[in-house]
Amino acid sequence: MNLAKFMTLDHRDLIKGLVLAVLSSLATSLLTYFNSGTFPTAAQFHVIWIAGLGAGTGYLIKNFFTNSLDQLFKPEPQPVTIDPVVTPAVVPVPVTTPVATVPQVAPTQLVA
């Protein structure tokens, strides 16, 4: 999962914040509708809008203070650099393979 770095927001954060605001507003309006049995009024929609805006803003604030490892209020970890190791020159050593010896069989042993 690619997350934005600490103290930054990217386009994915903004889209997710907008989706969160819309879904929380929709859930709040449906809850109002099912509890009262009537469609929400303009004053209730204003409260619903403020609740959705607060949810989306809270999401963006949380992501702003989260690093790329999803740790809250912790700065971005420093990348690990590996120094190249200098190896001494390797001198090739000639490899000698042992010669397989075949046992010598006397011709008299071959006749049955």
C-alpha positions in Angstrom: 0.0 0.0 0.0 1.4 3.3 -1.0 0.8 6.0 1.6 1.7 9.7 1.4 4.7 10.9 3.3 4.5 12.6 6.7 3.0 16.1 6.5 1.8 15.7 2.9 -1.4 14.7 1.2 -1.8 13.3 -2.3 -4.7 12.9 -4.6 -5.7 9.5 -3.2 -6.1 11.1 0.3 -8.3 13.8 -1.1 -10.5 11.4 -3.0 -10.8 9.1 0.1 -11.7 12.1 2.3 -14.4 13.1 -0.2 -15.8 9.6 -0.3 -15.8 9.5 3.5 -17.6 12.8 3.8 -20.3 11.7 1.3 -20.8 8.3 2.9 -21.0 9.7 6.4 -23.5 12.3 5.2 -25.5 9.7 3.5 -25.5 7.4 6.5 -26.5 10.3 8.8 -29.4 11.3 6.5 -30.6 7.7 6.2 -30.5 7.4 10.0 -32.5 10.6 10.4 -35.0 9.3 7.8 -35.4 5.9 9.4 -35.7 7.3 13.0 -38.3 9.9 12.2 -40.1 8.4 9.2 -39.8 11.7 7.3 -37.4 13.0 4.8 -34.8 15.3 6.5 -35.6 19.1 6.4 -33.2 21.8 5.2 -32.1 22.5 8.8 -31.3 18.8 9.3 -29.5 18.7 5.9 -27.3 21.5 7.2 -26.4 19.5 10.3 -25.8 16.4 8.1 -23.5 18.5 5.8 -21.5 19.7 8.7 -21.2 16.2 10.1 -19.9 14.9 6.7 -17.6 17.8 6.3 -16.2 17.1 9.8 -15.7 13.4 9.0 -13.8 14.2 5.8 -11.7 16.9 7.4 -10.8 14.6 10.3 -9.7 11.9 7.8 -7.5 14.4 6.0 -6.0 15.7 9.2 -5.2 12.1 10.3 -3.6 11.3 7.0 -1.6 14.6 7.1 0.1 13.6 10.4 0.6 9.9 9.4 3.8 8.8 7.7 4.2 6.3 4.8 4.4 3.4 7.3 0.9 4.4 8.7 2.4 5.6 12.0 0.7 8.6 13.5 2.8 11.7 14.6 6.1 9.9 13.7 8.4 11.5 11.1 9.3 9.6 7.9 12.0 6.9 8.5 15.3 7.6 7.0 16.2 5.3 4.0 18.8 2.7 4.7 21.9 3.0 2.6 24.3 0.2 2.2 27.9 1.1 1.6 29.5 -1.0 -1.1 31.9 -3.5 0.4 35.4 -3.5 -1.3 36.5 -7.1 -1.8 40.0 -8.0 -2.5 40.9 -9.1 -6.0 40.2 -12.8 -6.4 42.9 -14.7 -8.2 41.5 -17.7 -9.9 43.0 -21.0 -8.8 43.3 -23.7 -11.4 41.1 -26.6 -10.6 42.5 -30.0 -11.3 40.1 -32.8 -11.6 41.3 -36.3 -10.6 41.6 -38.6 -13.6 39.4 -41.6 -13.2 41.4 -44.8 -13.5 39.9 -47.9 -15.1 41.0 -51.2 -13.5 43.0 -53.3 -15.8 41.5 -56.7 -16.5 43.7 -59.6 -17.7 42.6 -61.2 -20.9 42.3 -64.6 -19.3 39.7 -63.4 -16.9 37.4 -62.4 -19.7 37.0 -65.9 -21.1 34.5 -68.0 -19.4 
